[in-house]
Amino acid sequence: MMKRLIARWIGRILIAATAVTALTYLADSTIFYLRGNPTAQITVNRYLTVPLKGGKIEYDFQGAGPVDCSQSLFPQGGASPCWYIRRHTNQFQKL
């Protein structure tokens, strides 16, 4: 009896969390498109990661350049959100 009650509450919590996430994404998308697809550019540092012998990795600086970002909570219009890019200004690309 108790396991069934706990399972029911966990199911309700998961459904509520999914609904809140979906509604938040829908509202963010609607606001993004109503504002006319607001985007910005942020300068990021690009590095190439090269695997070496012995399991080591070498990081080669490729230069700094602008990256398009969307001014939204979630990724919109094929671009990452600006708040995320500002916190991750170093981008690594594997060879």
C-alpha angles and dihedrals in degrees: 000000000000093000090053091050092050091047090050092052092047089051091050092049091050092049091048092048091049092049093049091049092048093048091048091051092047092050091046092050093047093050091046093055094040089055090055101257098297110209136169139188125240125188113238134182114239122210131184114217113214120190114227134192117287094034094287124141128216120206115211117194109231097183139265123285144159123273125196116237136178121238095230142098096252130032107283134176093014094299133105117247116269093234089061095046091050090057094045105045093152113076121190126203122193119228 
